[in-house]
Amino acid sequence: MAYILMTKPTYYSVTPASVRYDTQIAKGARSLYGEMTVLSTKRGYCFASNSYFADLYGVSTRTIQRWIEQLKRRKHIYVTIEKRRHRRIYNLRPDKEV
C-alpha cells in the first residue's frame, strides 16, 4: 500500500467552485483539496501524510500544514486524529457557500 502512495498519481480531480474561487486560501491549498478528494474516494477520508503531500508538490511540510489549516478555517475540510497518530481528513459538502 505504501508503494502506491509514493508514486505520482495518474488520475484527475474535480475541485468544487466553493474551493476553486475562495480567495482566502492559497492556490496550492486549492490543488491540495482536489488531491485529498481523490485520495478520499476509497475510504471516505484522506489519510496521506504531510510528508507525502510535500514531496508530491515540492514544498515543505510546514507549507502543507498551512494549507490544511486554511482549508479547515474556511470549513472546506475537517480533520480528526485517531489514537494520537492516525489522521483522517474529510471533505465537507462542496455545494456550501463561501
CYANA upper distance limits for C-alpha pairs under 8 A (distance plus 0.5 A):
  1 MET  CA      5 LEU  CA      7.39
  2 ALA  CA      6 MET  CA      6.94
  3 TYR  CA      7 THR  CA      7.17
  5 LEU  CA     48 ALA  CA      8.30
  5 LEU  CA     52 TYR  CA      8.02
  6 MET  CA     52 TYR  CA      7.64
  8 LYS  CA     56 LEU  CA      7.65
 12 TYR  CA     38 VAL  CA      8.34
 13 SER  CA     34 GLY  CA      5.84
 13 SER  CA     35 GLU  CA      7.08
 13 SER  CA     37 THR  CA      7.73
 13 SER  CA     38 VAL  CA      6.55
 14 VAL  CA     34 GLY  CA      6.54
 14 VAL  CA     37 THR  CA      8.49
 15 THR  CA     19 VAL  CA      7.10
 15 THR  CA     20 ARG  CA      6.72
 15 THR  CA     30 ARG  CA      8.04
 15 THR  CA     31 SER  CA      8.34
 15 THR  CA     33 TYR  CA      7.58
 15 THR  CA     34 GLY  CA      5.70
 16 PRO  CA     20 ARG  CA      6.60
 16 PRO  CA     94 PRO  CA      6.04
 16 PRO  CA     95 ASP  CA      7.85
 17 ALA  CA     21 TYR  CA      6.24
 17 ALA  CA     22 ASP  CA      8.48
 17 ALA  CA     94 PRO  CA      8.16
 17 ALA  CA     95 ASP  CA      8.48
 18 SER  CA     22 ASP  CA      6.67
 18 SER  CA     94 PRO  CA      6.92
 18 SER  CA     95 ASP  CA      7.28
 18 SER  CA     96 LYS  CA      7.20
 18 SER  CA     97 GLU  CA      6.79
 18 SER  CA     98 VAL  CA      6.37
 19 VAL  CA     30 ARG  CA      6.69
 19 VAL  CA     33 TYR  CA      8.32
 19 VAL  CA     76 HIS  CA      7.55
 19 VAL  CA     94 PRO  CA      8.21
 20 ARG  CA     30 ARG  CA      6.51
 22 ASP  CA     98 VAL  CA      7.39
 24 GLN  CA     70 GLN  CA      8.30
 24 GLN  CA     74 ARG  CA      8.32
 25 ILE  CA     29 ALA  CA      6.78
 25 ILE  CA     30 ARG  CA      7.70
 25 ILE  CA     67 TRP  CA      7.88
 25 ILE  CA     70 GLN  CA      6.25
 25 ILE  CA     71 LEU  CA      7.48
 25 ILE  CA     74 ARG  CA      8.49
 26 ALA  CA     30 ARG  CA      7.17
 26 ALA  CA     67 TRP  CA      7.38
 26 ALA  CA     70 GLN  CA      8.34
 27 LYS  CA     31 SER  CA      7.12
 28 GLY  CA     32 LEU  CA      6.59
 28 GLY  CA     67 TRP  CA      7.60
 29 ALA  CA     33 TYR  CA      6.61
 29 ALA  CA     64 ILE  CA      8.40
 29 ALA  CA     67 TRP  CA      5.24
 29 ALA  CA     68 ILE  CA      7.46
 29 ALA  CA     70 GLN  CA      7.88
 29 ALA  CA     71 LEU  CA      7.42
 30 ARG  CA     34 GLY  CA      7.20
 31 SER  CA     35 GLU  CA      6.90
 32 LEU  CA     36 MET  CA      6.63
 32 LEU  CA     53 PHE  CA      8.37
 32 LEU  CA     67 TRP  CA      8.18
 33 TYR  CA     37 THR  CA      6.65
 33 TYR  CA     71 LEU  CA      8.23
 34 GLY  CA     38 VAL  CA      6.96
 35 GLU  CA     39 LEU  CA      6.81
 36 MET  CA     40 SER  CA      6.51
 36 MET  CA     46 CYS  CA      6.20
 36 MET  CA     89 ILE  CA      8.17
 36 MET  CA     91 ASN  CA      8.30
 37 THR  CA     41 THR  CA      7.16
 37 THR  CA     45 TYR  CA      8.49
 37 THR  CA     46 CYS  CA      7.84
 37 THR  CA     91 ASN  CA      7.15
 39 LEU  CA     45 TYR  CA      7.80
 39 LEU  CA     46 CYS  CA      5.85
 39 LEU  CA     47 PHE  CA      8.27
 39 LEU  CA     48 ALA  CA      8.32
 40 SER  CA     44 GLY  CA      5.30
 40 SER  CA     45 TYR  CA      4.72
 40 SER  CA     46 CYS  CA      5.00
 40 SER  CA     47 PHE  CA      8.35
 40 SER  CA     90 TYR  CA      7.93
 41 THR  CA     45 TYR  CA      7.71
 44 GLY  CA     90 TYR  CA      7.65
 45 TYR  CA     88 ARG  CA      6.27
 45 TYR  CA     89 ILE  CA      5.87
 45 TYR  CA     90 TYR  CA      5.38
 45 TYR  CA     91 ASN  CA      7.89
 46 CYS  CA     88 ARG  CA      6.15
 46 CYS  CA     89 ILE  CA      5.42
 46 CYS  CA     90 TYR  CA      7.02
 47 PHE  CA     86 HIS  CA      7.97
 47 PHE  CA     87 ARG  CA      6.42
 47 PHE  CA     88 ARG  CA      5.67
 47 PHE  CA     89 ILE  CA      6.98
 48 ALA  CA     52 TYR  CA      6.82
 48 ALA  CA     53 PHE  CA      7.81
 49 SER  CA     53 PHE  CA      7.09
 50 ASN  CA     54 ALA  CA      6.48
 50 ASN  CA     61 THR  CA      6.04
 50 ASN  CA     64 ILE  CA      6.54
 50 ASN  CA     65 GLN  CA      7.51
 51 SER  CA     55 ASP  CA      6.61
 51 SER  CA     61 THR  CA      6.29
 52 TYR  CA     56 LEU  CA      6.66
 53 PHE  CA     57 TYR  CA      6.60
 53 PHE  CA     61 THR  CA      8.21
 53 PHE  CA     64 ILE  CA      7.40
 54 ALA  CA     58 GLY  CA      6.07
 54 ALA  CA     59 VAL  CA      5.42
 54 ALA  CA     60 SER  CA      5.90
 54 ALA  CA     61 THR  CA      5.80
 54 ALA  CA     63 THR  CA      8.25
 54 ALA  CA     64 ILE  CA      6.81
 55 ASP  CA     59 VAL  CA      7.26
 55 ASP  CA     60 SER  CA      8.45
 59 VAL  CA     63 THR  CA      6.89
 59 VAL  CA     64 ILE  CA      7.94
 60 SER  CA     64 ILE  CA      7.17
 61 THR  CA     65 GLN  CA      6.71
 62 ARG  CA     66 ARG  CA      6.78
 63 THR  CA     67 TRP  CA      6.73
 64 ILE  CA     68 ILE  CA      6.65
 65 GLN  CA     69 GLU  CA      6.67
 66 ARG  CA     70 GLN  CA      6.67
 67 TRP  CA     71 LEU  CA      6.78
 68 ILE  CA     72 LYS  CA      6.63
 69 GLU  CA     73 ARG  CA      6.47
 70 GLN  CA     74 ARG  CA      6.70
 71 LEU  CA     75 LYS  CA      6.65
 71 LEU  CA     76 HIS  CA      5.73
 71 LEU  CA     77 ILE  CA      6.35
 72 LYS  CA     76 HIS  CA      6.46
 72 LYS  CA     77 ILE  CA      5.65
 72 LYS  CA     78 TYR  CA      6.17
 72 LYS  CA     79 VAL  CA      8.16
 74 ARG  CA     98 VAL  CA      8.27
 75 LYS  CA     92 LEU  CA      7.72
 76 HIS  CA     91 ASN  CA      6.70
 76 HIS  CA     92 LEU  CA      5.93
 76 HIS  CA     93 ARG  CA      8.14
 76 HIS  CA     94 PRO  CA      8.11
 77 ILE  CA     89 ILE  CA      7.19
 77 ILE  CA     90 TYR  CA      5.98
 77 ILE  CA     91 ASN  CA      4.99
 77 ILE  CA     92 LEU  CA      5.76
 78 TYR  CA     89 ILE  CA      6.42
 78 TYR  CA     90 TYR  CA      5.89
 78 TYR  CA     91 ASN  CA      7.19
 78 TYR  CA     92 LEU  CA      7.69
 79 VAL  CA     87 ARG  CA      7.39
 79 VAL  CA     88 ARG  CA      6.13
 79 VAL  CA     89 ILE  CA      5.05
 79 VAL  CA     90 TYR  CA      6.73
 80 THR  CA     87 ARG  CA      6.26
 80 THR  CA     88 ARG  CA      5.74
 80 THR  CA     89 ILE  CA      7.13
 81 ILE  CA     85 ARG  CA      6.81
 81 ILE  CA     86 HIS  CA      6.03
 81 ILE  CA     87 ARG  CA      4.98
 81 ILE  CA     88 ARG  CA      6.81
 82 GLU  CA     86 HIS  CA      5.35
 82 GLU  CA     87 ARG  CA      6.63
 82 GLU  CA     88 ARG  CA      8.10
